[in-house]
Amino acid sequence: MNIRLEEEKDYKKVELLLRESFSDLYGELCDEHYIINLLRNKDCFIKELAFVLEEDNEIVSYLSFSKAKLVNENNEVDILTICPLATKPSSQKKGYGFTLLNYGIEKAKELGHKMVIIYGDPSYYNRFNFVQGNVYNVGSLEEQSIPAFLVLELEEGYANTVEGSFVELHLTDFTKEAFLEYDQNLIKTQ
């Protein structure tokens, strides 16, 4: 098993992995592979926190973080979000995602980041110490009521010092037409 930073040569393989992984969940509504394609060219994408996990020289899992914010009427606080974590369906239940996320969390701490917020499956992310946003009073009241709205402190006590609504990057250049064209081209090159 080898974990390394994602390189440009990995982009197509990663996008195919994301398409395969999330198609199992969302079917034709799966667009995570297109979102990562767009995010890589945005200021919010953190190349130092984009990782692949290889087994036998094949990419079987992917994790990246991007910048996000907690916003209230007085200020904005920089935080992270996961965009996304995925493991090939044929490689799931082998600990790859678990290993990769633990690795990524440690790297985010090393780089001085203090908090991660995601929308994710609580039964999966709780094992990494993510908790529902209402535990820390983080997020809007609406966000706090969603079980999948999860917060991870990377610096102990930090979540008690911040407040605001969670703001992810809004992909203004995301259109359904562009997505469908991209998706068809990606499939053709497979």
Secondary structure as UniProt FT lines:
FT   STRAND          2..5
FT   HELIX           8..10
FT   HELIX           11..26
FT   HELIX           27..29
FT   HELIX           32..39
FT   TURN            40..41
FT   TURN            43..44
FT   STRAND          45..55
FT   TURN            56..57
FT   STRAND          58..71
FT   STRAND          76..87
FT   HELIX           89..91
FT   TURN            92..93
FT   HELIX           96..110
FT   TURN            111..112
FT   STRAND          115..119
FT   HELIX           122..125
FT   HELIX           126..128
FT   STRAND          131..132
FT   HELIX           133..135
FT   TURN            136..137
FT   HELIX           141..144
FT   TURN            147..148
FT   STRAND          149..153
FT   TURN            156..157
FT   HELIX           158..161
FT   STRAND          165..167
FT   TURN            172..173
FT   HELIX           176..188
//
